[in-house]
Amino acid sequence: MAVPRLSEVLFDRTVRRFGSIAELPSNIEAIDAGLTFANGHSPFVSIVGPSGWGKTHLLECVANHISREFKVHVGILSAIDWLDGRGAYNPRNPLLLDNVQDAIARTRTRVQLRLALERRVRIGRPTMLALTGDRLTRQHASFLPNCREWSVQEIGEPTPSERGVVVKRMAESERLLLSKPLLDLISTRMMGNGYTIHGALNRLKMLGPEWTTPADFLRATGVLDPFFADNSSWDLMERIRKAVDATVHQHPGIDGNALCCHAMIKIAQLSELEVARFCGVPPARARTLAIGFERRLRDSDGNKTALDSFLDLASEAISES
């Protein structure tokens, strides 16, 4: 597995294009509004949606489309920075404002924003807004001058079935090749929003671009273990132990404790101290068992066969709801 440089992961800014957005029933109208704005056919657009599910991504797609198609540089500013005069900005160009909810939360900045937007509407300067909210409310529409001139759309939180599409598209955008069991695990068992998923995918990307085998799956669960902390039913070590017990039942000659320590320490790369505590042995003993099993893999076809069986069983056990 080729491991990318840390700088490639941290500073690789994928160019946002409309094709990079997963089109879902919960966001399709907002995407259409953004594309219509980017092509100059709808001058005033406001997008409302929960945090972490694509509003900023959509603004980035709009900015890139305008820059590419019309050769006009368009930056994205927070509403507060725009009102305070921070950030490079050409008033004749389309304006993209993010985090508008911060400005309308206070009376002074809400009034400032409305007056500034009134001037832009009056002279026809294209303006697109994005603000965080669980749903569209009267407050969101009330601060918009000449509200009927605006296209106001929602980006909803993806349904459980839609999350799988989102995770797959995000992985493709990050140039990550993930097995279907791993994609399903992230989309169904990982709590949080799109930022959580993006952080998890970046964590995998730091270690390599391909996660397709059963061993990769187990390693990925160890790497991503902290990202599942909000899921009360998630207990990786218990799931691994369940798969070990099933493997020993199928292959009675296998040392279950050694396989368990090897799987947790060498494959899932969990903390030796935590593994030792879980297995009820001293840390040095846990490491010795893991290394011993690894050595026997070179000499025993039976151990190799048992490990292959274990990895398949572990994928099933960890994926169970």
PAZAPA-4460 file (N, C-alpha, C; in steps of 0.05 Angstrom, whole numbers, plus 32768, in hexadecimal, padded with zeros to 4 digits):
% residues 321
    n_x    n_y    n_z   ca_x   ca_y   ca_z    c_x    c_y    c_z   seq   type   mol
   8011   7FE8   8000   8000   8000   8000   8012   8019   8000     1      M     A
   8010   8029   7FEB   8020   8041   7FE9   8014   8057   7FFC     2      A     A
   8026   8062   800D   801D   8075   8021   8023   8091   8017     3      V     A
   800F   80A3   8015   8015   80BE   800B   8023   80CF   8020     4      P     A
   8030   80E4   8017   803D   80F6   802A   8027   8105   803A     5      R     A
   802E   810C   8053   801B   811A   8064   8012   8134   8057     6      L     A
   8025   8142   804A   801E   815C   803D   800A   8158   8027     7      S     A
   800B   8141   8019   7FF8   813C   8003   7FDC   8139   800E     8      E     A
   7FD9   812E   8027   7FBF   812A   8033   7FB5   8145   803E     9      V     A
   7FC7   8153   804D   7FBE   816B   805B   7FB8   8182   8048    10      L     A
   7FC7   8184   8032   7FC4   819B   8021   7FB9   8196   8005    11      F     A
   7FB1   817D   8001   7FA5   8176   7FE7   7F88   8181   7FE7    12      D     A
   7F84   8196   7FD9   7F69   81A2   7FD7   7F5D   819A   7FBC    13      R     A
   7F4C   8186   7FBD   7F3E   817D   7FA5   7F2D   8193   7F99    14      T     A
   7F30   8197   7F7F   7F1F   81AC   7F72   7F02   81A3   7F73    15      V     A
   7EF1   81B5   7F7E   7ED5   81AE   7F81   7EC6   81B3   7F67    16      R     A
   7EBA   819F   7F5C   7EA9   81A2   7F45   7E8D   8196   7F4B    17      R     A
   7E79   819F   7F3C   7E5E   8196   7F42   7E5C   8177   7F41    18      F     A
   7E6C   816B   7F30   7E6C   814E   7F2F   7E76   8140   7F48    19      G     A
   7E83   814F   7F59   7E8E   8142   7F72   7E79   8141   7F88    20      S     A
   7E62   814D   7F84   7E4D   814D   7F98   7E3B   8135   7F94    21      I     A
   7E36   8126   7FA9   7E23   8110   7FA7   7E06   811B   7FA5    22      A     A
   7DF9   8117   7F8F   7DDE   8122   7F8B   7DCA   8110   7F99    23      E     A
   7DBB   811B   7FAC   7DA8   810C   7FBC   7D8E   811B   7FBC    24      L     A
   7D78   810D   7FC2   7D5F   811B   7FC5   7D60   8131   7FDA    25      P     A
   7D71   812F   7FEE   7D73   8143   8003   7D83   815B   7FFB    26      S     A
   7D91   815B   7FE4   7DA1   8172   7FDC   7D9F   817B   7FBF    27      N     A
   7D8F   816C   7FAF   7D8F   8170   7F93   7D86   818C   7F8B    28      I     A
   7D72   8197   7F9A   7D67   81B1   7F93   7D7C   81C7   7F9A    29      E     A
   7D8B   81C3   7FAF   7DA0   81D6   7FB6   7DB6   81D5   7FA1    30      A     A
   7DBE   81BE   7F98   7DD2   81BB   7F83   7DC9   81C9   7F69    31      I     A
   7DB0   81C5   7F62   7DA5   81D2   7F4A   7DA6   81F1   7F4D    32      D     A
   7D9F   81FA   7F65   7D9F   8217   7F69   7DBC   8222   7F67    33      A     A
   7DCF   8213   7F72   7DEB   821B   7F70   7DF5   821C   7F54    34      G     A
   7DEE   8208   7F44   7DF7   8207   7F28   7DEA   821D   7F18    35      L     A
   7DD0   8223   7F1D   7DC2   8238   7F0F   7DCF   8253   7F16    36      T     A
   7DD7   8257   7F2F   7DE5   826F   7F38   7E00   8271   7F29    37      F     A
   7E0F   825B   7F29   7E2A   825B   7F1E   7E29   8262   7F00    38      A     A
   7E13   825B   7EF3   7E11   8261   7ED6   7E04   827C   7ED0    39      N     A
   7DFF   828B   7EE6   7DF5   82A6   7EE2   7DD7   82A9   7EDD    40      G     A
   7DC8   8294   7EE3   7DAB   8295   7EDD   7D9A   829B   7EF5    41      H     A
   7DA5   8299   7F0D   7D96   829F   7F25   7DA8   82AF   7F38    42      S     A
   7DA4   82C9   7F3A   7DB8   82DA   7F47   7DB9   82D9   7F65    43      P     A
   7DA3   82CF   7F72   7DA2   82D0   7F8F   7D99   82B4   7F99    44      F     A
   7DAB   82A7   7FA8   7DA6   828C   7FB1   7DAE   828A   7FCF    45      V     A
   7D9E   827D   7FDF   7DA4   8278   7FFB   7DA0   825B   8001    46      S     A
   7DB4   824E   800D   7DB4   8232   8014   7DB4   822E   8032    47      I     A
   7DA2   821D   803C   7DA0   8218   8058   7DA3   81FA   805D    48      V     A
   7DB2   81F2   8071   7DB5   81D5   8077   7DC5   81D1   8090    49      G     A
   7DC4   81B8   809B   7DD3   81B2   80B3   7DF1   81B2   80AE    50      P     A
   7E00   81B5   80C3   7E1D   81B7   80C1   7E29   819D   80B7    51      S     A
   7E3C   81A0   80A4   7E4C   8189   809B   7E40   8178   8085    52      G     A
   7E2C   8183   8077   7E20   8172   8062   7E20   8180   8047    53      W     A
   7E33   8191   8041   7E38   8199   8025   7E34   81B6   801D    54      G     A
   7E2D   81C7   8030   7E28   81E3   8027   7E42   81F0   801D    55      K     A
   7E58   81EE   802D   7E71   81F9   8024   7E7B   81EC   800B    56      T     A
   7E78   81D2   8009   7E80   81C3   7FF1   7E72   81CF   7FD9    57      H     A
   7E58   81D4   7FDC   7E48   81DF   7FC5   7E53   81FB   7FBE    58      L     A
   7E59   820C   7FD2   7E64   8226   7FCC   7E7F   8224   7FBD    59      L     A
   7E8F   8210   7FC5   7EA9   820C   7FB7   7EA5   8204   7F9A    60      E     A
   7E91   81F3   7F95   7E8A   81EB   7F7A   7E81   8203   7F69    61      C     A
   7E71   8214   7F75   7E67   822C   7F68   7E7F   823F   7F61    62      V     A
   7E90   8243   7F75   7EA7   8255   7F71   7EB9   824B   7F5B    63      A     A
   7EBF   8231   7F5B   7ED0   8225   7F47   7EC3   8226   7F2B    64      N     A
   7EA9   8222   7F29   7E9B   8223   7F0F   7E9C   823F   7F04    65      H     A
   7E97   8253   7F14   7E98   826F   7F0A   7EB4   8276   7F01    66      I     A
   7EC8   826E   7F11   7EE4   8274   7F0A   7EEC   8266   7EEF    67      S     A
   7EE3   824D   7EEC   7EEB   823E   7ED4   7EDC   8247   7EBB    68      R     A
   7EC2   824C   7EBE   7EB1   8253   7EA7   7EB2   8270   7EA0    69      E     A
   7EB5   8282   7EB3   7EB2   829E   7EAE   7ECC   82AE   7EB4    70      F     A
   7EE1   829F   7EBC   7EFB   82AB   7EC2   7EF9   82C2   7ED6    71      K     A
   7EE8   82BE   7EEA   7EE5   82D2   7EFF   7EEB   82C4   7F1A    72      V     A
   7EFF   82CF   7F28   7F06   82C3   7F42   7EF1   82CA   7F57    73      H     A
   7EE6   82B5   7F63   7ED2   82B9   7F78   7EDA   82AA   7F91    74      V     A
   7EDE   82B9   7FA6   7EE5   82AC   7FC0   7ECD   82A7   7FD0    75      G     A
   7ED0   8298   7FE5   7EBB   8293   7FF8   7EC2   82A0   8013    76      I     A
   7EB1   82B1   801D   7EB6   82BF   8036   7EA1   82B8   804A    77      L     A
   7EA8   82B8   8063   7E94   82B6   8078   7E85   82D0   8079    78      S     A
   7E6C   82CF   8081   7E5C   82E8   8082   7E68   82FD   8094    79      A     A
   7E72   82F4   80AB   7E7E   8307   80BE   7E96   8314   80B2    80      I     A
   7EA8   8304   80A5   7EC0   8310   8099   7EB8   8324   8083    81      D     A
   7EA3   831E   8074   7E9B   8330   805F   7E91   834B   806A    82      W     A
   7E81   8349   807F   7E76   8361   808C   7E8C   8372   8099    83      L     A
   7EA1   8364   80A3   7EB8   8372   80B0   7ECD   837B   809C    84      D     A
   7EC9   8375   8082   7EDC   837E   806E   7EF5   836D   806D    85      G     A
   7EF4   8355   8078   7F0C   8344   8077   7F0A   8331   805E    86      R     A
   7F21   832C   8052   7F21   831A   803B   7F20   8329   8021    87      G     A
   7F2E   831E   800D   7F2E   832B   7FF2   7F13   8327   7FE5    88      A     A
   7F09   833D   7FDA   7EEE   833C   7FCF   7EEA   8353   7FBB    89      Y     A
   7EE0   834C   7FA3   7ED9   8360   7F8E   7EBB   8363   7F8E    90      N     A
   7EB0   837A   7F96   7E93   837E   7F98   7E84   837A   7F7E    91      P     A
   7E92   837B   7F67   7E85   8377   7F4D   7E81   8359   7F46    92      R     A
   7E90   8348   7F54   7E8E   832C   7F4F   7E78   831E   7F5F    93      N     A
   7E70   8306   7F57   7E5D   82F7   7F68   7E68   82F4   7F84    94      P     A
   7E56   82F4   7F97   7E5D   82F2   7FB4   7E53   82D8   7FBF    95      L     A
   7E65   82C8   7FCB   7E5E   82AF   7FD8   7E64   82B2   7FF6    96      L     A
   7E4F   82B0   8007   7E52   82B4   8023   7E4B   829A   8032    97      L     A
   7E5D   8291   8043   7E59   8279   8053   7E54   8281   8070    98      D     A
   7E49   826F   8080   7E44   8273   809D   7E34   828C   80A2    99      N     A
   7E1F   8290   8092   7E0E   82A8   8095   7DFF   82A7   80B0   100      V     A
   7DFB   8290   80BB   7DED   828E   80D5   7DFC   829D   80EB   101      Q     A
   7E16   82A0   80E9   7E25   82AF   80FD   7E1E   82CD   80FC   102      D     A
   7E18   82D7   80E5   7E11   82F3   80E2   7DF5   82F9   80EB   103      A     A
   7DE2   82E7   80E5   7DC6   82ED   80EC   7DC0   82E6   8109   104      I     A
   7DD3   82DA   8117   7DCF   82D3   8133   7DCE   82EC   8145   105      A     A
   7DDB   8302   813C   7DDC   831A   814C   7DCE   8331   813D   106      R     A
   7DC1   8342   814D   7DB0   8357   8140   7DC1   836A   812F   107      T     A
   7DD8   8372   8139   7DE8   8386   812B   7DF1   837B   8110   108      R     A
   7DFD   8364   8110   7E07   8358   80F7   7DF1   834F   80E5   109      T     A
   7DDA   8348   80F0   7DC3   8340   80DF   7DB9   8358   80D0   110      R     A
   7DB7   836F   80DD   7DAF   8388   80D0   7DC3   8390   80BB   111      V     A
   7DDD   838E   80C2   7DF3   8394   80AF   7DF0   8383   8096   112      Q     A
   7DEC   8369   809A   7DEB   8357   8084   7DD3   835D   8072   113      L     A
   7DBC   8362   807E   7DA5   8367   806E   7DA9   8380   805D   114      R     A
   7DB4   8395   8069   7DB9   83AE   805A   7DCC   83A9   8043   115      L     A
   7DE2   839A   8048   7DF6   8395   8034   7DEA   8384   801D   116      A     A
   7DD9   8371   8025   7DCC   8360   8010   7DB8   8370   8000   117      L     A
   7DAA   8383   800D   7D97   8394   7FFF   7DA5   83A3   7FE8   118      E     A
   7DBD   83AD   7FEE   7DCC   83BC   7FDA   7DD4   83AA   7FC3   119      R     A
   7DDB   8391   7FC8   7DE3   837F   7FB3   7DCB   8377   7FA2   120      R     A
   7DB4   8372   7FAF   7D9C   836B   7FA0   7D93   8383   7F8F   121      V     A
   7D95   839B   7F9A   7D8C   83B2   7F8B   7D9C   83B7   7F71   122      R     A
   7DB6   83B1   7F72   7DC6   83B6   7F5A   7DCB   839C   7F4B   123      I     A
   7DBF   8386   7F54   7DC0   836C   7F45   7DDA   835E   7F47   124      G     A
   7DE9   8360   7F5D   7E02   8351   7F60   7DFC   8334   7F6A   125      R     A
   7E04   8320   7F5B   7DFE   8304   7F62   7E09   82FE   7F7E   126      P     A
   7DF9   82F1   7F8E   7E00   82EB   7FAA   7DF5   82CF   7FB1   127      T     A
   7E07   82BF   7FBD   7DFE   82A4   7FC7   7E06   82A2   7FE4   128      M     A
   7DF3   8298   7FF4   7DF7   8296   8011   7DF4   8279   801A   129      L     A
   7E03   8272   802F   7E00   8257   803B   7DFF   825B   8059   130      A     A
   7DEB   8250   8066   7DE9   8252   8083   7DE0   8238   808F   131      L     A
   7DEA   8233   80A7   7DE4   821B   80B5   7DCA   821C   80C4   132      T     A
   7DBA   8207   80C0   7DA0   8204   80CE   7D94   81E9   80C8   133      G     A
   7D86   81DE   80DB   7D7A   81C3   80D6   7D65   81C4   80C0   134      D     A
   7D58   81DB   80BE   7D43   81DE   80A9   7D3F   81FB   80A3   135      R     A
   7D31   8201   808D   7D2B   821C   8086   7D16   8228   8099   136      L     A
   7D1B   823F   80A4   7D08   824C   80B6   7D01   8268   80AC   137      T     A
   7CEE   8275   80B9   7CE7   8290   80B1   7CFE   82A3   80B6   138      R     A
   7D0E   829E   80CC   7D25   82AF   80D1   7D39   82AF   80BA   139      Q     A
   7D3D   8298   80AE   7D50   8297   8097   7D47   82A8   8080   140      H     A
   7D2C   82A8   807B   7D22   82B7   8065   7D1E   82D5   806B   141      A     A
   7D1A   82DB   8085   7D12   82F6   808C   7D29   830B   8088   142      S     A
   7D42   8302   808A   7D58   8315   8086   7D5F   8319   8069   143      F     A
   7D53   830A   8057   7D59   830D   803A   7D49   8324   802F   144      L     A
   7D56   8338   8024   7D48   834E   8017   7D3A   8344   7FFD   145      P     A
   7D22   834E   7FF8   7D13   8345   7FE0   7D13   8327   7FDE   146      N     A
   7D09   831A   7FF2   7D0B   82FD   7FF5   7D02   82EE   7FDC   147      C     A
   7CEE   82F8   7FCE   7CE3   82EA   7FB7   7CF8   82E8   7FA0   148      R     A
   7D0C   82F9   7FA1   7D21   82F8   7F8C   7D36   82E2   7F92   149      E     A
   7D34   82D6   7FA9   7D48   82C2   7FB1   7D3E   82A5   7FAC   150      W     A
   7D50   8294   7FA4   7D4B   8277   7FA3   7D56   826C   7FBE   151      S     A
   7D44   8264   7FCF   7D4B   825A   7FEA   7D47   823C   7FEA   152      V     A
   7D5D   822D   7FEF   7D5C   820F   7FED   7D69   8203   8006   153      Q     A
   7D61   81EA   800C   7D6C   81DC   8023   7D7E   81C5   801A   154      E     A
   7D93   81C1   802A   7DA3   81A8   8028   7D9C   8198   8041   155      I     A
   7D8F   8181   803E   7D88   8171   8055   7D9D   815E   805D   156      G     A
   7D9C   8155   8076   7DAE   8140   807F   7DA7   8126   8070   157      E     A
   7DBC   8118   8066   7DB6   8100   8056   7DA7   80EB   8067   158      P     A
   7D96   80DD   805B   7D89   80C6   8068   7D9E   80AF   806B   159      T     A
   7D98   809B   807B   7DAB   8085   807E   7DB3   8079   8063   160      P     A
   7DA0   8076   8051   7DA7   806A   8037   7DB8   807D   8026   161      S     A
   7DB4   8097   8029   7DC3   80AA   801A   7DE0   80AD   8024   162      E     A
   7DE4   80A7   803D   7DFF   80AA   8048   7E13   8099   8039   163      R     A
   7E0B   8081   8030   7E1D   8070   8021   7E26   807D   8008   164      G     A
   7E14   808A   7FFA   7E1B   8099   7FE1   7E2F   80AF   7FE7   165      V     A
   7E2A   80BD   7FFD   7E3B   80D4   8005   7E57   80C9   800B   166      V     A
   7E5A   80B4   801B   7E74   80A9   8022   7E83   80A0   800A   167      V     A
   7E75   8092   7FF8   7E82   8089   7FDF   7E8C   80A0   7FCF   168      K     A
   7E7C   80B5   7FCC   7E85   80CC   7FBC   7E9C   80DB   7FC9   169      R     A
   7E9B   80DD   7FE4   7EB1   80EA   7FF2   7ECB   80DA   7FEF   170      M     A
   7EC9   80C0   7FF0   7EE1   80AF   7FED   7EED   80B2   7FD1   171      A     A
   7EDB   80B3   7FBD   7EE4   80B7   7FA1   7EF2   80D2   7F9E   172      E     A
   7EE7   80E6   7FAB   7EF2   8101   7FAA   7F0E   8102   7FB6   173      S     A
   7F12   80F1   7FCB   7F2C   80F0   7FD8   7F3F   80DC   7FCB   174      E     A
   7F35   80D0   7FB5   7F45   80BB   7FA7   7F4C   80A3   7FB9   175      R     A
   7F38   809B   7FC8   7F3B   8084   7FDA   7F2B   806D   7FCE   176      L     A
   7F37   8055   7FCE   7F2A   803D   7FC5   7F23   802C   7FDE   177      L     A
   7F09   802B   7FE4   7F00   801D   7FFC   7EEF   8005   7FF4   178      L     A
   7EF2   7FF0   8004   7EE1   7FD8   7FFF   7EC4   7FDF   8006   179      S     A
   7EB1   7FD0   7FFB   7E95   7FD5   8001   7E8F   7FD2   801F   180      K     A
   7E9A   7FBD   802C   7E95   7FBB   8049   7E9F   7FD3   8059   181      P     A
   7EB5   7FDF   8050   7EC0   7FF6   805F   7EAE   800F   8059   182      L     A
   7EA6   8012   8040   7E94   8028   803A   7E7A   8026   804A   183      L     A
   7E6F   800E   804B   7E56   8009   805A   7E5A   800F   8077   184      D     A
   7E70   8006   8082   7E75   800B   809F   7E76   8028   80A5   185      L     A
   7E85   8038   8095   7E87   8054   809B   7E6C   8062   8098   186      I     A
   7E5D   805A   8084   7E43   8068   807F   7E2D   8060   8093   187      S     A
   7E2E   8048   809E   7E19   803F   80B0   7E20   8040   80CD   188      T     A
   7E39   803E   80D4   7E40   803C   80F1   7E4D   8055   80FC   189      R     A
   7E58   8066   80EA   7E65   807E   80F3   7E51   8095   80F7   190      M     A
   7E51   809F   8110   7E3F   80B6   8116   7E4B   80D0   810B   191      M     A
   7E3F   80E7   8111   7E4A   8100   8109   7E40   8108   80EE   192      G     A
   7E4D   811D   80E3   7E44   8128   80C9   7E5A   8125   80B4   193      N     A
   7E58   8134   809F   7E6C   8132   8089   7E88   8138   8092   194      G     A
   7E8B   814A   80A5   7EA6   8150   80AF   7EB3   8138   80BC   195      Y     A
   7EA2   8128   80CB   7EAC   8110   80D8   7EB6   80FC   80C3   196      T     A
   7EA5   80F8   80AE   7EAC   80E5   8099   7EC5   80EF   808A   197      I     A
   7EC7   8109   8085   7EDE   8113   8077   7EF7   810F   8087   198      H     A
   7EF5   8113   80A2   7F0C   810F   80B3   7F15   80F2   80B3   199      G     A
   7F02   80E0   80B3   7F08   80C3   80B2   7F16   80BC   8098   200      A     A
   7F0B   80C5   8082   7F17   80BF   8068   7F33   80CB   8066   201      L     A
   7F37   80E2   8070   7F52   80EE   8070   7F66   80DE   8081   202      N     A
   7F5B   80D3   8097   7F6C   80C2   80A8   7F76   80A9   8098   203      R     A
   7F63   809D   8089   7F6B   8086   8079   7F7E   808F   8063   204      L     A
   7F79   80A6   8057   7F89   80AF   8041   7FA6   80B4   8049   205      K     A
   7FAA   80BC   8062   7FC5   80C0   806C   7FD5   80A6   806C   206      M     A
   7FC8   808F   806D   7FD5   8075   806F   7FD5   8066   8055   207      L     A
   7FC5   806F   8042   7FC6   8061   8028   7FAC   8065   8018   208      G     A
   7FAD   8061   7FFE   7F96   8067   7FED   7F83   804F   7FE9   209      P     A
   7F8C   8036   7FF0   7F7B   801F   7FEA   7F76   800F   8004   210      E     A
   7F5C   8009   8008   7F53   7FFA   801F   7F3E   7FE7   8016   211      W     A
   7F47   7FD1   800A   7F35   7FC0   7FFB   7F34   7FA3   8005   212      T     A
   7F48   7F9A   8014   7F49   7F7E   801D   7F3D   7F7B   8039   213      T     A
   7F37   7F62   8041   7F2D   7F5E   805D   7F41   7F68   8072   214      P     A
   7F5B   7F65   806C   7F6F   7F6F   807F   7F6E   7F8D   8080   215      A     A
   7F6B   7F9A   8069   7F68   7FB7   8068   7F50   7FC0   8078   216      D     A
   7F3A   7FB1   8076   7F22   7FB8   8084   7F27   7FB8   80A2   217      F     A
   7F34   7FA3   80AC   7F3A   7FA2   80C9   7F4D   7FB8   80D1   218      L     A
   7F61   7FBD   80C1   7F74   7FD3   80C8   7F65   7FED   80C8   219      R     A
   7F53   7FF2   80B5   7F44   800B   80B4   7F33   800F   80CD   220      A     A
   7F27   7FF9   80D7   7F17   7FFC   80EF   7F27   8004   8107   221      T     A
   7F40   7FFB   8108   7F52   8004   811D   7F5A   8021   811A   222      G     A
   7F60   8028   8102   7F67   8044   80FC   7F50   8057   8102   223      V     A
   7F38   804F   80FC   7F21   8060   80FF   7F12   805C   8119   224      L     A
   7F1C   804B   812A   7F0E   8045   8143   7F05   805E   8152   225      D     A
   7F15   8073   8155   7F0B   808B   8163   7EF3   8099   8156   226      P     A
   7EF0   8095   813C   7EDA   80A2   812E   7EBF   8095   8134   227      F     A
   7EC0   807D   813F   7EA7   806F   8146   7EA0   8072   8164   228      F     A
   7EAE   8084   8172   7EAA   8086   818F   7E8E   808E   8196   229      A     A
   7E80   809D   8185   7E65   80A6   818B   7E50   8090   8187   230      D     A
   7E58   8079   817C   7E45   8063   8178   7E47   8050   8190   231      N     A
   7E32   8050   81A0   7E32   8041   81B9   7E34   8023   81B5   232      S     A
   7E2D   801A   819D   7E2E   7FFD   8197   7E49   7FF4   818C   233      S     A
   7E5B   8007   8188   7E75   8001   817C   7E89   7FF8   8191   234      W     A
   7E93   7FE0   818E   7EA8   7FD5   81A0   7EBA   7FC3   818E   235      D     A
   7ECF   7FCF   8183   7EDF   7FC1   8170   7EED   7FA8   817B   236      L     A
   7EF7   7FAB   8194   7F05   7F94   819F   7EF2   7F7C   81A4   237      M     A
   7EDA   7F82   81AD   7EC7   7F6C   81B1   7EC0   7F5F   8197   238      E     A
   7EBD   7F6E   8181   7EB7   7F63   8167   7ECE   7F52   815D   239      R     A
   7EE6   7F5B   8162   7EFE   7F4B   8159   7EFF   7F31   8169   240      I     A
   7EFA   7F33   8183   7EFA   7F1A   8194   7EE5   7F07   818B   241      R     A
   7ECD   7F11   8183   7EB8   7F00   8179   7EC1   7EF0   8160   242      K     A
   7ECF   7EFF   814E   7ED9   7EF2   8136   7EEF   7EDE   813C   243      A     A
   7F00   7EE4   8150   7F15   7ED1   8159   7F08   7EB7   8163   244      V     A
   7EF4   7EBA   8174   7EE7   7EA2   817F   7EDB   7E91   8169   245      D     A
   7ECF   7E9E   8155   7EC3   7E8F   813F   7ED9   7E81   812F   246      A     A
   7EF0   7E8E   812C   7F07   7E82   811D   7F12   7E6A   812C   247      T     A
   7F15   7E6C   8146   7F1F   7E56   8156   7F0C   7E3E   8155   248      V     A
   7EF2   7E44   8153   7EDF   7E2E   8151   7EE2   7E20   8136   249      H     A
   7EE9   7E2E   8121   7EED   7E22   8107   7F09   7E15   8105   250      Q     A
   7F1D   7E20   8113   7F38   7E17   8112   7F42   7E12   812E   251      H     A
   7F3B   7DFB   813A   7F41   7DF6   8156   7F5E   7DF8   815E   252      P     A
   7F70   7DF4   814C   7F8D   7DF4   8153   7F99   7E10   8156   253      G     A
   7F89   7E25   8151   7F94   7E40   8151   7F93   7E4B   816D   254      I     A
   7FA8   7E59   8174   7FAA   7E67   818E   7F99   7E81   818D   255      D     A
   7F82   7E80   8199   7F6F   7E97   8197   7F7B   7EB1   81A3   256      G     A
   7F88   7EAF   81BA   7F94   7EC7   81C6   7FA9   7ED3   81B4   257      N     A
   7FB9   7EC2   81A7   7FCE   7ECC   8196   7FC2   7EDA   817D   258      A     A
   7FAD   7ECD   8172   7FA0   7ED8   815A   7F93   7EF3   8162   259      L     A
   7F87   7EF4   8179   7F79   7F0C   8182   7F8D   7F23   8185   260      C     A
   7FA4   7F1E   8192   7FB8   7F33   8195   7FC4   7F3B   817B   261      C     A
   7FC8   7F27   8169   7FD3   7F2E   814E   7FC0   7F3F   813F   262      H     A
   7FA6   7F38   813F   7F92   7F47   8130   7F90   7F64   813A   263      A     A
   7F90   7F67   8155   7F8C   7F81   8160   7FA5   7F93   815E   264      M     A
   7FBC   7F87   8163   7FD5   7F97   8164   7FE1   7F9A   8149   265      I     A
   7FE4   7F84   813A   7FF2   7F84   8121   7FE1   7F8D   8109   266      K     A
   7FC8   7F86   8109   7FB7   7F8C   80F2   7FA7   7FA6   80F8   267      I     A
   7F96   7FA5   810D   7F86   7FBD   8113   7F97   7FD3   811F   268      A     A
   7FAF   7FCC   8129   7FC2   7FE0   8134   7FB6   7FF0   814B   269      Q     A
   7FA9   7FE1   815D   7F9E   7FED   8175   7FB4   7FEF   818A   270      L     A
   7FAF   7FFF   819F   7FC3   8003   81B4   7FCA   7FE9   81C2   271      S     A
   7FE4   7FE3   81C5   7FEC   7FCA   81D3   7FE1   7FCA   81EF   272      E     A
   7FE1   7FE1   81FC   7FD8   7FE2   8218   7FBA   7FDC   821A   273      L     A
   7FAA   7FE7   8207   7F8E   7FE1   8207   7F88   7FC4   8200   274      E     A
   7F97   7FB9   81ED   7F94   7F9D   81E5   7F9B   7F8B   81FD   275      V     A
   7FB1   7F91   820B   7FB9   7F81   8222   7FA3   7F82   8237   276      A     A
   7F99   7F99   823C   7F84   7F9C   8251   7F6B   7F8C   8249   277      R     A
   7F63   7F8D   822F   7F4C   7F7E   8226   7F50   7F60   8228   278      F     A
   7F68   7F57   8221   7F6E   7F3A   8221   7F76   7F30   823D   279      C     A
   7F7A   7F42   8250   7F81   7F3A   826B   7F9D   7F2F   826E   280      G     A
   7FB0   7F3A   825F   7FCC   7F32   8261   7FDD   7F4B   8263   281      V     A
   7FF6   7F48   826C   8008   7F5F   826D   800E   7F68   8250   282      P     A
   8014   7F82   824C   801A   7F8D   8232   8030   7F7D   8223   283      P     A
   8045   7F76   8231   805B   7F67   8225   8052   7F4C   821A   284      A     A
   8040   7F40   8229   8035   7F26   8221   8024   7F29   8208   285      R     A
   8013   7F3E   8207   8003   7F43   81F0   8014   7F46   81D7   286      A     A
   8029   7F55   81DA   803B   7F59   81C3   8049   7F3F   81BA   287      R     A
   8051   7F2F   81CE   805E   7F16   81C8   804B   7F03   81B9   288      T     A
   8032   7F02   81C2   801E   7EF1   81B4   801A   7EFB   8198   289      L     A
   8018   7F15   8194   8014   7F20   8179   802B   7F19   8166   290      A     A
   8043   7F1D   8170   805B   7F18   8160   805E   7EFA   815A   291      I     A
   8058   7EE9   816F   805A   7ECD   816B   8047   7EC2   8155   292      G     A
   802E   7ECD   8155   801B   7EC4   8141   8025   7ECD   8125   293      F     A
   8030   7EE5   8124   803A   7EEF   810A   8050   7EDE   8100   294      E     A
   8062   7ED5   8111   8078   7EC4   8109   806E   7EA9   80FF   295      R     A
   805A   7E9E   810C   804F   7E84   8105   8041   7E85   80EA   296      R     A
   8038   7E9D   80E2   802B   7E9F   80C7   803E   7E97   80B1   297      L     A
   8058   7E9C   80B5   806C   7E96   80A0   8070   7E78   809D   298      R     A
   806A   7E69   80B2   8070   7E4C   80B2   8058   7E3A   80B1   299      D     A
   8041   7E45   80B6   8029   7E34   80B9   8013   7E3C   80A5   300      S     A
   800D   7E2A   8093   7FF7   7E2F   8081   7FDD   7E2F   8090   301      D     A
   7FDB   7E20   80A6   7FC3   7E20   80B6   7FBE   7E3B   80C3   302      G     A
   7FD3   7E48   80CC   7FCF   7E62   80D8   7FC6   7E77   80C2   303      N     A
   7FD2   7E74   80AA   7FCA   7E86   8095   7FAD   7E83   808D   304      K     A
   7FA4   7E69   808C   7F88   7E64   8085   7F76   7E6E   809B   305      T     A
   7F7E   7E6A   80B4   7F6E   7E74   80CA   7F6C   7E92   80CA   306      A     A
   7F82   7E9F   80C4   7F82   7EBD   80C3   7F6F   7EC7   80AD   307      L     A
   7F70   7EBA   8096   7F5E   7EC2   8080   7F41   7EBE   8089   308      D     A
   7F3B   7EA8   8096   7F1F   7EA4   80A0   7F18   7EB9   80B5   309      S     A
   7F2B   7EBF   80C6   7F26   7ED3   80DB   7F1F   7EEE   80CF   310      F     A
   7F2F   7EF6   80BA   7F2A   7F11   80AE   7F0F   7F13   80A2   311      L     A
   7F05   7EFD   8095   7EEA   7EFD   808A   7ED6   7EFF   80A1   312      D     A
   7EDA   7EF0   80B6   7EC8   7EF0   80CD   7EC8   7F0B   80DB   313      L     A
   7EDF   7F17   80DD   7EE2   7F31   80EA   7ED2   7F46   80DA   314      A     A
   7ED3   7F45   80C0   7EC4   7F59   80AF   7EA7   7F56   80B5   315      S     A
   7E9D   7F3D   80B7   7E81   7F39   80BD   7E7A   7F42   80D9   316      E     A
   7E8A   7F3B   80ED   7E84   7F42   8109   7E84   7F60   810D   317      A     A
   7E98   7F6E   8101   7E9A   7F8B   8105   7E84   7F9A   80F7   318      I     A
   7E7B   7F8F   80E1   7E66   7F9C   80D1   7E4A   7F98   80DC   319      S     A
   7E47   7F85   80EE   7E2C   7F80   80F9   7E21   7F98   8107   320      E     A
   7E07   7F9D   8104   7DFA   7FB4   8112   7DF9   7FAE   8130   321      S     A
***
